[in-house]
């Protein structure tokens, strides 16, 4: 007969919450999805006001603050309009760090002249 050692009680360390990495990432995804905001819809007057300010600030090269919706959150960018492309319906904005940001016109929520 082979001799088997009886170890008795041993201490095992358990990680109760993050014991399964897929579970931890799944819970993080659920929490981040709960904090997302649905894209608001704009009426015709708001769209017309945004278009008017875009045209004026493009001609005068004024600083503007753009608020746009991206992936469930609102983002504010401040800068000058470099170019408005109607084919792609996008705005190229030069921010205060001289980086060119591309913003889709469909994602615009608000615009203000500074």
C-alpha angles and dihedrals in degrees: 000000000000117000115240120196117229106215100187119203116355127183117248122190115223130191103210102190106030098032093119114046093204090054091050093051091045092054090048090053092050092051093048092048091053092058094053119111123220116241110261119229119235125218124226094265093054092047091050092049092050091049092049093051091046092054094046095047092047091054096042096036091227124165113259138185114226121196113196138169119240127171096335100319139082118245126192121207125184123201147084127300112250098181141345113216114199095185093062091026091230138132124221109211126188107215128204091274091056092249119140113236121195114214125180114232090224090062095055115116103168140357130195134182115234 
